[in-house]
Structures are given as C-alpha cells and as structure tokens.
Amino acid sequence: MRLENLKKNWEYVKENRKLLLNTYWNKYVLVYNEKVLGSFDTYADAANEGIRNCGLYSGFLVEWIIEKEPLNIVVSAKL
C-alpha cells in the first residue's frame, strides 16, 4: 500500500507540475493522498512534517518544484 500511495503522489506531481510551478517554485512540497499539505524551504523540513503528520511509512512524497523535473531515487527496504 505504501508504494502505491507514493506512486499516486508522484503521478499527481507529474501531472500538475506546471500548476505547482506557479505556486511553489523552488520550494519542497509535501504531497499526501494526492494533495499538497505544505511547502517548505528545505527537504528536511518537508520530510519531518510528513513523518509527523502522515507517518513514516505512509507513502507521502517530498518533491522539489523546479523547472526541470529533479532526479528522484526511490529505495525500498525491508525492516
């Protein structure tokens, strides 16, 4: 389920990048359940807020909103 949530959030950002650029240019957005929950100046601030509000394993996404899509690496680990 977590990976599916992450994929849906990533697709949301991909499909709405132009709109997001107008509002959140050069910010890190926290996306959960295909909604922007907030924007932040640093990745760490966005990730910490995601953990606090959504849970560590919820599948939230932190995305840097810039002109070119940033390189994202998704790692899956068994705990």
VEXTORLO-176910 format. One record per atom (N, C-alpha, C): residue number from 1; chain; atom name; x, y, z. Coordinates in steps of 0.02 Angstrom, whole numbers. Layout:
   i ch at      X      Y      Z
 NUM  A CA      X      Y      Z
...
This chain:
   i ch at      X      Y      Z
   1  A  N     41    -60      0
   1  A CA      0      0      0
   1  A  C     43     63      0
   2  A  N     98     63     39
   2  A CA    141    123     43
   2  A  C    169    141    -25
   3  A  N    193     90    -62
   3  A CA    221    104   -127
   3  A  C    168    129   -175
   4  A  N    108    103   -170
   4  A CA     52    126   -212
   4  A  C     36    199   -196
   5  A  N     36    218   -132
   5  A CA     23    288   -112
   5  A  C     78    333   -140
   6  A  N    140    311   -134
   6  A CA    196    351   -160
   6  A  C    189    361   -235
   7  A  N    171    308   -271
   7  A CA    163    313   -343
   7  A  C    107    362   -361
   8  A  N     51    359   -326
   8  A CA     -5    405   -340
   8  A  C     16    477   -326
   9  A  N     53    489   -273
   9  A CA     76    556   -257
   9  A  C    125    582   -309
  10  A  N    169    538   -333
  10  A CA    217    556   -385
  10  A  C    181    573   -450
  11  A  N    131    533   -468
  11  A CA     91    546   -529
  11  A  C     55    613   -523
  12  A  N     29    628   -464
  12  A CA     -5    692   -453
  12  A  C     42    750   -468
  13  A  N    102    746   -441
  13  A CA    151    800   -452
  13  A  C    169    804   -526
  14  A  N    180    748   -556
  14  A CA    199    746   -627
  14  A  C    144    778   -671
  15  A  N     82    761   -657
  15  A CA     26    787   -697
  15  A  C     12    861   -683
  16  A  N     32    886   -625
  16  A CA     15    954   -605
  16  A  C     77    999   -598
  17  A  N    133    978   -626
  17  A CA    196   1015   -617
  17  A  C    190   1089   -638
  18  A  N    158   1103   -694
  18  A CA    153   1173   -716
  18  A  C    113   1216   -667
  19  A  N     59   1189   -642
  19  A CA     19   1225   -593
  19  A  C     58   1234   -528
  20  A  N     93   1181   -507
  20  A CA    133   1185   -446
  20  A  C    190   1235   -453
  21  A  N    219   1240   -513
  21  A CA    273   1288   -525
  21  A  C    249   1360   -513
  22  A  N    187   1374   -532
  22  A CA    160   1442   -523
  22  A  C    154   1460   -449
  23  A  N    141   1412   -407
  23  A CA    129   1425   -336
  23  A  C    188   1409   -292
  24  A  N    225   1357   -308
  24  A CA    277   1331   -263
  24  A  C    347   1329   -292
  25  A  N    362   1373   -340
  25  A CA    427   1372   -373
  25  A  C    483   1373   -321
  26  A  N    530   1328   -330
  26  A CA    591   1322   -289
  26  A  C    576   1305   -216
  27  A  N    520   1274   -203
  27  A CA    501   1251   -136
  27  A  C    497   1175   -137
  28  A  N    501   1146    -78
  28  A CA    490   1075    -70
  28  A  C    418   1066    -46
  29  A  N    379   1029    -85
  29  A CA    310   1019    -67
  29  A  C    301    950    -36
  30  A  N    257    947     13
  30  A CA    238    885     45
  30  A  C    172    864     15
  31  A  N    171    806    -18
  31  A CA    111    782    -51
  31  A  C     89    716    -19
  32  A  N     26    714     -1
  32  A CA     -3    653     29
  32  A  C    -75    647      7
  33  A  N    -94    588    -13
  33  A CA   -161    575    -40
  33  A  C   -177    622    -97
  34  A  N   -127    634   -139
  34  A CA   -133    674   -199
  34  A  C   -155    746   -185
  35  A  N   -131    772   -128
  35  A CA   -143    842   -108
  35  A  C    -79    871    -80
  36  A  N    -68    935    -93
  36  A CA    -12    970    -63
  36  A  C    -30    989      8
  37  A  N      7    963     56
  37  A CA     -5    978    126
  37  A  C     34   1039    151
  38  A  N     86   1058    113
  38  A CA    125   1116    133
  38  A  C    186   1124     88
  39  A  N    217   1183     93
  39  A CA    279   1196     56
  39  A  C    331   1220    106
  40  A  N    394   1203     91
  40  A CA    449   1213    138
  40  A  C    512   1236    101
  41  A  N    556   1268    137
  41  A CA    619   1291    107
  41  A  C    671   1236    102
  42  A  N    665   1185    145
  42  A CA    714   1130    143
  42  A  C    679   1063    139
  43  A  N    716   1015    111
  43  A CA    690    947    107
  43  A  C    678    919    177
  44  A  N    725    932    222
  44  A CA    720    906    291
  44  A  C    657    930    325
  45  A  N    641    994    317
  45  A CA    580   1021    349
  45  A  C    518    986    321
  46  A  N    515    977    255
  46  A CA    458    944    224
  46  A  C    453    871    246
  47  A  N    509    836    247
  47  A CA    509    766    267
  47  A  C    489    757    340
  48  A  N    515    800    384
  48  A CA    496    797    454
  48  A  C    422    809    464
  49  A  N    394    856    428
  49  A CA    322    870    432
  49  A  C    282    810    406
  50  A  N    306    779    353
  50  A CA    273    719    327
  50  A  C    272    662    376
  51  A  N    328    651    409
  51  A CA    332    598    460
  51  A  C    285    614    518
  52  A  N    286    676    539
  52  A CA    245    698    596
  52  A  C    170    692    581
  53  A  N    149    713    522
  53  A CA     77    715    506
  53  A  C     50    653    471
  54  A  N     93    618    433
  54  A CA     68    562    393
  54  A  C     93    495    418
  55  A  N    150    495    451
  55  A CA    180    432    473
  55  A  C    238    414    428
  56  A  N    287    382    456
  56  A CA    349    365    421
  56  A  C    337    321    360
  57  A  N    291    275    365
  57  A CA    281    226    311
  57  A  C    216    237    273
  58  A  N    193    298    268
  58  A CA    128    313    237
  58  A  C    130    321    162
  59  A  N    189    333    134
  59  A CA    194    344     62
  59  A  C    187    417     42
  60  A  N    199    463     89
  60  A CA    199    534     70
  60  A  C    259    548     25
  61  A  N    255    603    -11
  61  A CA    308    621    -58
  61  A  C    332    692    -43
  62  A  N    397    702    -45
  62  A CA    426    769    -43
  62  A  C    457    781   -111
  63  A  N    436    834   -143
  63  A CA    460    849   -211
  63  A  C    484    921   -215
  64  A  N    542    931   -245
  64  A CA    569    998   -257
  64  A  C    538   1024   -321
  65  A  N    504   1079   -319
  65  A CA    468   1106   -377
  65  A  C    514   1156   -413
  66  A  N    544   1132   -466
  66  A CA    587   1173   -508
  66  A  C    568   1160   -581
  67  A  N    597   1201   -626
  67  A CA    579   1197   -698
  67  A  C    588   1127   -726
  68  A  N    646   1098   -715
  68  A CA    659   1030   -739
  68  A  C    644    982   -683
  69  A  N    614    926   -701
  69  A CA    598    876   -650
  69  A  C    662    850   -619
  70  A  N    668    852   -553
  70  A CA    729    828   -521
  70  A  C    734    752   -525
  71  A  N    795    728   -521
  71  A CA    806    656   -519
  71  A  C    785    629   -451
  72  A  N    740    581   -452
  72  A CA    716    551   -390
  72  A  C    737    478   -388
  73  A  N    761    458   -332
  73  A CA    780    388   -322
  73  A  C    737    360   -266
  74  A  N    700    308   -282
  74  A CA    657    276   -233
  74  A  C    691    212   -211
  75  A  N    698    204   -146
  75  A CA    729    145   -118
  75  A  C    678    110    -74
  76  A  N    674     45    -83
  76  A CA    629      6    -42
  76  A  C    671    -39      2
  77  A  N    655    -41     66
  77  A CA    694    -82    112
  77  A  C    646   -121    156
  78  A  N    665   -182    170
  78  A CA    625   -222    217
  78  A  C    653   -210    286
  79  A  N    608   -198    333
  79  A CA    629   -186    402
  79  A  C    612   -245    444
